[in-house]
Amino acid sequence: MSGAEERQRRIVGTARKAGSVDVSELSSALGVARETIRRDLRVLEQRGLLRRTHGGAYPVESAGFETTLAFRTTMHVPEKRRIAAAAADLVGEAETVFVDEGFTPQLIAEALPRDRELTVLTASLTTAGALAGVDSYTVLLLGGRVRGSTLATVDHWTTRMLSGFVIDLAFLGANGISREHGLTTPSPAVAEVKSQALRASRRRIFAGLHTKFGAVSFCRFADVGAFEAIVTDTGLPAAEAHRYSLQGPNVVRV
């Protein structure tokens, strides 16, 4: 392995462990010029391993790398809470709601109105637990194999149960969303649950951080145009939000 390859391997490892990397810090830690680090980041972005930001980069989730739910609860929490509140405001007259696995969907579930009756379906053990004590809610936890990294159920038990419902509204997340490839996630099993939730739902809303945009993961499960709304933060530039809206959804930046 060449020096550049070894350095790039270390950069990816650091990004996956810490959630992001900084050019200046990498330059000091690895003993090379900042321009060398920037060149490495460009190479790694071309390979689909990292996404560059101003002054650094963050890892792209892929077939070989996915962040855990525990990790997600520590990153960008204020932005995720704003997104969740804005998404929950779009519930409208829905009486049955699907809430996807993941931390932002969990925050959406916790922000749903409590002064009315709702039936909430979810594959997420943490979301089901958070809502189980709400008197006005009926909570249905989809059965299946539990993934330890996300504490959510998958496989044929989950999709078979979902296929028996007609759901008013689905709140969905993704590991990546792009205008070219739609919505993606690293796991085929998770993608199948998300696909089935889409098929079962009359309305669909995607909620996620601006860092998801332009990222592409392994398994594609939806087109951008399948959603009535996309809710994200103002880190997504207005011009880029407009480009997504041209495919159909109303894009809300909070």
C-alpha positions as CSV (number, residue, x, y, z in Angstrom):
1,M,0.0,0.0,0.0
2,S,1.4,3.4,-1.0
3,G,1.8,6.3,1.5
4,A,-1.2,8.1,-0.1
5,E,-3.4,5.0,0.1
6,E,-2.5,4.4,3.8
7,R,-3.1,8.1,4.6
8,Q,-6.5,8.0,2.9
9,R,-7.4,4.8,4.7
10,R,-6.7,6.5,8.0
11,I,-8.7,9.6,7.0
12,V,-11.7,7.4,6.2
13,G,-11.3,5.6,9.5
14,T,-11.1,8.8,11.5
15,A,-14.1,10.3,9.7
16,R,-16.2,7.2,10.4
17,K,-15.2,7.2,14.1
18,A,-15.6,10.9,14.8
19,G,-18.4,11.7,12.4
20,S,-16.3,14.3,10.5
21,V,-12.7,15.4,9.8
22,D,-11.1,18.8,9.6
23,V,-8.3,19.6,7.1
24,S,-6.1,21.5,9.6
25,E,-6.4,18.8,12.2
26,L,-5.6,16.0,9.7
27,S,-2.7,18.0,8.3
28,S,-1.2,18.2,11.8
29,A,-2.0,14.6,12.8
30,L,-0.6,13.1,9.6
31,G,2.3,15.5,9.1
32,V,1.5,16.6,5.6
33,A,0.4,19.8,3.9
34,R,-3.2,20.9,3.9
35,E,-3.3,20.8,0.1
36,T,-2.3,17.2,0.3
37,I,-5.2,16.5,2.7
38,R,-7.5,18.4,0.4
39,R,-6.3,16.3,-2.6
40,D,-7.0,13.1,-0.5
41,L,-10.5,14.3,0.3
42,R,-11.2,15.0,-3.4
43,V,-10.1,11.4,-4.2
44,L,-12.2,10.0,-1.4
45,E,-15.2,12.0,-2.5
46,Q,-14.8,10.6,-6.0
47,R,-14.8,7.1,-4.6
48,G,-18.1,7.8,-2.7
49,L,-16.5,7.4,0.7
50,L,-16.6,11.0,2.0
51,R,-18.5,14.2,1.2
52,R,-16.4,17.4,1.4
53,T,-17.5,20.4,3.4
54,H,-15.9,23.8,3.9
55,G,-12.7,23.0,5.7
56,G,-13.3,19.2,6.0
57,A,-15.5,16.2,5.2
58,Y,-17.9,13.7,6.7
59,P,-18.3,10.0,5.9
60,V,-20.9,8.6,3.4
61,E,-22.9,5.6,4.7
62,S,-22.4,2.6,2.4
63,A,-22.8,-1.1,2.2
64,G,-19.8,-1.4,4.5
65,F,-20.4,1.5,6.9
66,E,-23.5,2.6,8.7
67,T,-23.7,4.8,11.8
68,T,-25.5,3.5,14.8
69,L,-28.6,5.0,16.4
70,A,-26.6,5.8,19.5
71,F,-24.1,7.8,17.4
72,R,-27.0,9.7,15.6
73,T,-28.4,10.9,18.8
74,T,-25.2,12.9,19.5
75,M,-24.9,14.7,16.1
76,H,-26.7,17.9,14.9
77,V,-29.4,17.5,17.6
78,P,-30.8,21.1,17.5
79,E,-31.2,20.9,13.7
80,K,-32.9,17.5,13.9
81,R,-35.3,18.8,16.5
82,R,-36.3,21.8,14.3
83,I,-36.7,19.4,11.3
84,A,-38.8,17.0,13.4
85,A,-41.1,19.8,14.7
86,A,-41.7,21.2,11.1
87,A,-42.4,17.7,9.8
88,A,-44.8,16.9,12.6
89,D,-46.7,20.1,11.7
90,L,-47.6,18.5,8.3
91,V,-49.5,15.6,9.8
92,G,-52.8,17.3,8.8
93,E,-55.9,15.1,9.2
94,A,-54.0,11.8,9.2
95,E,-55.3,9.2,11.6
96,T,-52.8,6.5,10.8
97,V,-49.1,7.3,10.6
98,F,-46.0,5.2,9.8
99,V,-42.8,6.4,11.5
100,D,-39.5,5.1,10.1
101,E,-36.5,3.9,12.1
102,G,-33.8,6.4,13.0
103,F,-33.3,9.3,15.4
104,T,-35.0,12.1,13.3
105,P,-38.1,10.0,12.8
106,Q,-38.1,9.3,16.5
107,L,-38.1,13.0,17.2
108,I,-41.0,13.5,14.7
109,A,-43.0,10.9,16.6
110,E,-42.3,12.7,19.9
111,A,-43.5,16.0,18.3
112,L,-46.8,14.6,17.0
113,P,-50.0,16.2,18.4
114,R,-51.1,14.5,21.7
115,D,-54.6,16.0,21.8
116,R,-56.1,13.6,19.3
117,E,-56.3,9.9,18.6
118,L,-53.6,8.5,16.3
119,T,-52.5,5.0,15.3
120,V,-48.7,4.9,14.9
121,L,-47.0,2.1,13.1
122,T,-43.2,1.7,13.4
123,A,-40.4,-0.8,13.1
124,S,-38.4,1.2,15.7
125,L,-38.3,-0.2,19.2
126,T,-37.2,3.2,20.6
127,T,-40.0,5.0,18.9
128,A,-42.6,2.5,20.0
129,G,-41.3,2.8,23.6
130,A,-41.3,6.6,23.5
131,L,-45.0,6.6,22.4
132,A,-46.4,3.6,24.3
133,G,-47.4,5.8,27.3
134,V,-49.5,8.3,25.2
135,D,-53.1,7.6,26.1
136,S,-54.5,8.9,22.9
137,Y,-52.2,6.8,20.7
138,T,-52.5,3.2,19.5
139,V,-48.9,2.0,18.8
140,L,-48.3,-0.9,16.5
141,L,-44.7,-2.3,16.6
142,L,-43.9,-4.2,13.4
143,G,-42.4,-7.6,14.2
144,G,-39.2,-9.1,12.7
145,R,-35.5,-9.4,13.2
146,V,-34.1,-6.7,15.3
147,R,-31.0,-4.9,13.9
148,G,-28.7,-4.1,16.9
149,S,-27.2,-1.0,15.3
150,T,-30.6,0.8,14.8
151,L,-33.0,-1.1,17.2
152,A,-35.4,-1.6,14.4
153,T,-37.1,-4.7,12.8
154,V,-36.6,-5.9,9.3
155,D,-37.1,-8.9,7.0
156,H,-40.2,-10.7,5.6
157,W,-42.1,-10.6,8.9
158,T,-41.9,-6.8,9.0
159,T,-42.8,-6.3,5.3
160,R,-45.6,-8.8,5.4
161,M,-47.2,-7.0,8.4
162,L,-46.9,-3.7,6.6
163,S,-48.5,-5.0,3.4
164,G,-51.7,-5.6,5.3
165,F,-52.3,-1.9,6.0
166,V,-53.4,1.3,4.2
167,I,-51.7,4.2,6.0
168,D,-52.6,7.8,5.8
169,L,-49.1,9.3,6.1
170,A,-45.5,7.9,6.3
171,F,-42.6,9.8,7.7
172,L,-39.4,8.4,6.1
173,G,-35.7,8.9,6.5
174,A,-32.8,7.9,4.4
175,N,-29.0,7.7,4.5
176,G,-28.8,9.6,1.2
177,I,-31.0,11.6,-1.1
178,S,-30.0,12.8,-4.6
179,R,-31.8,14.1,-7.6
180,E,-30.1,11.4,-9.8
181,H,-30.5,8.3,-7.6
182,G,-33.4,9.1,-5.3
183,L,-33.4,7.9,-1.7
184,T,-30.9,5.3,-0.6
185,T,-29.9,3.3,2.4
186,P,-27.0,0.8,3.0
187,S,-29.0,-2.3,4.0
188,P,-31.2,-4.2,1.5
189,A,-33.4,-5.4,4.4
190,V,-34.0,-1.8,5.6
191,A,-34.7,-0.7,2.0
192,E,-37.4,-3.3,1.6
193,V,-39.2,-2.1,4.8
194,K,-39.0,1.5,3.5
195,S,-40.3,0.4,0.1
196,Q,-43.2,-1.4,1.6
197,A,-44.1,1.6,3.8
198,L,-44.1,3.8,0.7
199,R,-46.4,1.4,-1.1
200,A,-48.8,1.2,1.9
201,S,-49.0,5.0,2.4
202,R,-51.2,7.6,0.7
203,R,-48.9,10.5,1.7
204,R,-45.1,10.5,2.2
205,I,-42.8,13.0,3.8
206,F,-39.0,12.8,3.9
207,A,-37.2,14.5,6.8
208,G,-33.4,14.7,7.1
209,L,-30.4,16.9,7.6
210,H,-28.8,18.8,4.7
211,T,-25.8,16.5,4.9
212,K,-28.0,13.7,3.4
213,F,-28.4,15.6,0.1
214,G,-26.2,14.5,-2.7
215,A,-25.1,11.4,-0.8
216,V,-25.7,8.0,-2.4
217,S,-25.8,4.8,-0.5
218,F,-26.1,1.2,-1.7
219,C,-29.8,0.4,-1.9
220,R,-32.3,2.6,-3.7
221,F,-35.9,2.6,-2.4
222,A,-37.7,5.7,-3.7
223,D,-37.8,8.5,-6.2
224,V,-37.7,12.1,-5.0
225,G,-41.1,12.6,-6.7
226,A,-42.8,10.0,-4.5
227,F,-42.9,12.5,-1.7
228,E,-45.3,15.4,-1.1
229,A,-42.8,17.2,1.1
230,I,-39.1,17.2,2.0
231,V,-38.2,18.8,5.4
232,T,-34.6,19.8,6.0
233,D,-32.5,22.5,7.5
234,T,-31.2,25.7,6.0
235,G,-27.8,24.1,5.4
236,L,-29.3,23.0,2.1
237,P,-28.9,26.0,-0.2
238,A,-32.1,27.6,-1.5
239,A,-31.1,27.0,-5.1
240,E,-30.5,23.3,-4.5
241,A,-33.9,23.0,-2.6
242,H,-35.5,24.5,-5.7
243,R,-33.9,21.8,-7.9
244,Y,-35.4,19.1,-5.7
245,S,-38.8,20.8,-5.7
246,L,-38.9,20.6,-9.5
247,Q,-39.2,16.8,-9.1
248,G,-42.5,17.3,-7.2
249,P,-42.2,17.7,-3.5
250,N,-42.6,20.9,-1.5
251,V,-39.2,21.5,0.1
252,V,-39.3,23.0,3.6
253,R,-36.1,24.5,5.1
254,V,-36.1,25.3,8.8
